[in-house]
Amino acid sequence: MPSAALIRVVPTERWQLALEFSSGEVRLFDCSVARLQRERPERDWSALASPERFKHLGFGPERVWWRDGLALDTEYLYTASTALKGRDRENQLLRVAYRNQAPTPQHPTHHVYYVCVVPFGARPFLLGESINGGHGEMGGSTALGLAELRAWRGWQRHFELSGCGWAVPMIGADERAAVDALVREVCRRADTPESDTVGYDWKTRSR
């Protein structure tokens, strides 16, 4: 068993867990249901096929857990994961929120604002817009450090348009603390009535 304890766990949009240990090592664990059913057959992991259920997790130094007694211990997570280095760290993101605000002057049906965090990236705040969608997609995104985000005029409005005005007060003076606060809150809200996605139809903007 590794002597280091878990100090950071981030569920990504690809059914993976980005794990940081107290030793400073960062690793990536494939948390697909097929894998868990194969390697940990003593439990039924099918509930984690839901992205909302997968993100609604908690963790401590020795394990990660979900509702109904589902849990993975640190030893297993460490040995069954791979080192996360270099540019691969920039690819591990968690969506905070997204909303379709169409019709807008830019497009009548598809103008989506979104906010993501890239916890292990050099610029951990990712803000963007998707306009039109599919072929002929417009819009774009920008990755920002904390100082850049706070200096960007209108970032609070972008958060609100994305559906996470609740996150604005979490953007304090410490970058890591702000990122971790967002991750914790996304995990807490997932699969609850406060979730960004539960009951929301992005095509019609209704809940």
TAPENOR-V325536 format. One record per backbone hydrogen bond with DSSP energy under -1.0 kcal/mol. NH is the residue of the N-H (numbers start at 0). CO is the residue of the C=O. Records with the same first field share a line. If there is no record, write none. Layout:
# TAPENOR-V325536
NH=CO / CO
This chain:
# TAPENOR-V325536
5=60
6=19
7=19
9=17
11=15
12=92
16=28
17=9
18=26
19=7
20=24
21=4
23=20
26=18
27=81
28=16
30=14
35=31
36=32
37=33
38=34
39=35
42=39
47=44
48=45
49=46
53=49
54=50
55=51
56=54
57=64
59=62
63=71
64=57
65=69
69=66
71=63
73=61
76=72
77=73
78=74
79=75
80=77
81=27
83=25
87=84
88=85
89=86
90=87
93=116
95=114
96=114
98=112
100=110
103=106
111=129
112=98
113=127
114=96
115=125
116=93
117=123
120=117
124=143
125=115
126=141
127=113
128=139
129=111
130=137
131=109
132=130
136=133
137=130
139=128
141=126
143=124
148=144
149=145
150=146
151=148
154=151
157=153
158=154
159=155
160=156
161=157
162=159
163=158
166=163
167=164
169=166
170=167
171=169
177=173
178=174
179=175
180=176
181=177
182=178
183=179
184=180
185=181
186=182
187=183
188=184
189=185
191=188
194=191
199=196
200=205
204=200
